[in-house]
């Protein structure tokens, strides 16, 4: 598969790292005005770093537009004359609907909205996909590519906004929880590097346990909460201080913000 990534900022370069790590392409074009994040890849076989979006589109079959919403219209307009039926157009721009892209490149083009997170750089992304009617048959191909970079889920387009909050913004939410646990461990007497390792591995273990067991979180919580024990004491204090409520409010605040971006 000949792939181009237009836009090599944080997310675009993360996608590039994941593709390169898994060799998920026959050729890869990385295009941006500022290629600093990906310049080192220019020495790799079948990878081309360029400032020429037109060249990248011409030499690709799958085009991933990893752009900020405010830039996507102008970039699409500049390359639309080169986009043909062979291309699969993918967009990771938050809040940019398929209809907006169709309005520029045409409703007859194969268009897929893709919402990964930055863990794609290490092959651990949760990536959600939604396609226009024409591109339904290309979803299998898209899943094949992105399943090599983590896990995929095909969802209705109207849920992409919510998926952005849970999966893409969610990375930051979980990072903050790891940081808070690290700070707590330092307060209990651990050195910073020890606290970080304890928090990180425990978080990883919890997620892995749920994924492999398929159990509801409360089932696993019940296994470590004994009557009158320290775990339930800590959990109850966290709930009294609004842990779950704060997380849910934060998720909803993020969702409201992305809806504002959509309107703009």
N, C-alpha and C positions, 0 to 999 in steps of 0.2 A: 504494500500500500504506500503510495506517494502522499506524504502528509506535509502540510504547511501550517505553521502557527504564525498568525499576524498579531503582534503585540507580545513582547517578551518581558513584561513586568513580573511581579511576584508570582501571579498565578500562571501566566504563560510560560515562564521559565521553569516553574514546578512541573507543569505538564511535559515540557521538553525533557527534563531530567528523568521523569518516569518512563517516557518513550525510549529514551536512549538507554536507560538501565535495562529495559526489557527487549531492546532491539525490535520494537513493534512497528517497523516501517521498512520500505525498500529505499526510500530517500526522504530526507527531512529538511525542510526549509524553515528557517527562523528569521522572521522579518520584523524590523522596528526601526524607528528613527534613532533610538538609543539602544544599542545591543549589548551594553555593558554586562548584563546578567548572563549572557549566553556566548560571549566572545570566545571563551575557552573551548567551546564545542566545535569551533570552526576547523579544528585539526582532525576531527573524527571522520572516519570513512562514511560517505553518503550523507553527511550533514553539511548544510550550507547556511552560513549566517550572512544576512544581507539587509540593506536598507530599501530594497526594491520590492514593494508589495506586488507589483505587476508580475515580476519574474516568479515570485513565490507561487502566485495563483496559477500561472501558466504551467508550472512544473509539478503541479499537485493534482490529486484526485479528491482528497479530503482537506478542507480548509477550516482551521479552528481560529475563530476570531476572539482572541483573549484581550478585549479592549474595555476601557471604561465606557459606560453608557453615553457620555457626552461626546465621545470620539467615533462611535461606531457608524453613525450615518455617513459622515464624510469619507471614511475609509471604504465603506461598502460602495458608495457612489463612484469612487475612483477606480474600482476594480470590476464593477458589475458587468461591463461589456465583455469581460473575459470568462465569466462564469457560465458554464454550459451544463447540459444534462449529465455529463460524467461526474460533475462535482457534487460532493456532499458538503453543504455549508453548515458549520457548527458555530454556535455562539455561546460564550460563557458570561456575557455581559449581564449583570444583575438588573432585573426590571425591564429588559428589552424583549418585548413579545415577538413571537413568530410573525404576526401580522405586520409589525413594523419592518421586519427584515424583508418580508414578501413585497411590501410596498416599494422597496428599493430594487431588489434583484429579480422580483417576479414570483407570482404564486405557483408557477410551474416548476420552480427549482426545489431541490431536495434540501430541506432545512431542518436541523435538529438543535434544540436548546439543550445545553449540557451544563450541569451544575456539579462540579467536583469540589474538593477542598485541597488545601496545600499539602496534605498527606499523600497526594498523588505523586509527589517527587520521590517517595520511598515505596510506592506500590501499595499504599494502604488507604486510598481515598474511598469515601462513600460518594458515588457519582450518580446523580439522577438525570434521566433523559426524557425528553418529550419531542415529538416530531409532528410536522405538518402532514396532511393527508398524502401528499406525493412521496414523502420520505419514509412511510411506514415500513417499506421493504428494506430500507437501509438501517433500521434499528438493530438488526442482527449483527451487521458489520460493526456498528458503533459499540454494541455490547462486547463483541469480541475484542475490540481494541481496549476499551476501558476496563474490562474484567482483568486484563493483564496488569492493570494499575490499581487494583483494589476490588471493590464490589460495585455492581450497578443495579439500579432499579428504574424500570420504565413507569412513568406516572403521567397523569393528565397534565396538560400545560398549566391549568389553573392552580396546580399544587406546587409549581416550580418556585414561586415566591416563598412559600413556607419551607420548602426543602432548602432553599438558600440560607434561611435562618438556622435551621436545625443542623445542617451539614457543613456549610461553609463558615458562617459566623460561629457555629457550634464549636469549631476547633478552638477559637479564642475563649469561649465560655469554659471549656474543659481545661484549657491551659491555666485559667485563673483559679480554678478549683485546685489544681495541682500546686500552684503557687501558694495558695492559702494553707494547704496541708503542710507544705514545706516550712512556711513561717511558724505554724503551730509546733512542728517538730523541733525547730530551733529554740523556741521558747521552752520546750521541755528538756533542752540540754544537748541536743545533737549539733555537731558542726554543720555548716551550711551544705557542704558537699554530701555529707551523710544524710541530712534531712531530704535533700533533693532526690537522692537515690531511693530512699525509703518511700517517699511519696510517689515517685514515678513508677516504680515496680509494683507497688500496691494498686495503683490506678490501672496499670496494664493487666495485672492479674485479675482484677475485678471484671474488666471488660472481656478478657479472654474466657473467664469462667462462665459468664452469661452467654457468650457466643457459642461456646462448645456444649454447654449443658442445655441451652434452649429454655432455661427456666426464667420465670418472672423475677425481677430484682428482690421482691419481698420474700420469695422463697429462700434465696441465698442469705438475705438479712436475718431471717429467722434462725438460720444455722449458727449464727455468731452472737445472737442476743439471748443471754441467759437471764432468768428471773432475778431482778435486783442487781444486775451486773453493770459493768462499766460501759458496755457498748450501748445498751438501751438508755442509760443515763445521758451519754453524749448525744445520741440521736434525738432524744426528746428535747434537750437544750437547744440543739440546732433548729429544730422545728419551732420551738417557742420563739426563737430569734428570727424566724421567717426564711429559713433556707429554701424550702421548696417553693414558697410563695415568691421569693425574690427571683429565683430562677425562671419561674413561669412569667412573672411580670417583665423580666428582661427579655425573654423570648418574644413576648407580645410587643414590647417596645421596639425591638429590632424589626419585627414584621410590619409594624405601622410605618417605620422609617422607609423600608424598602418599597412599600406601597406609595409613599410620597415620591420616591425616585421614579417609579413607574408613571405617575401622573405628569411629572416634569419631562 
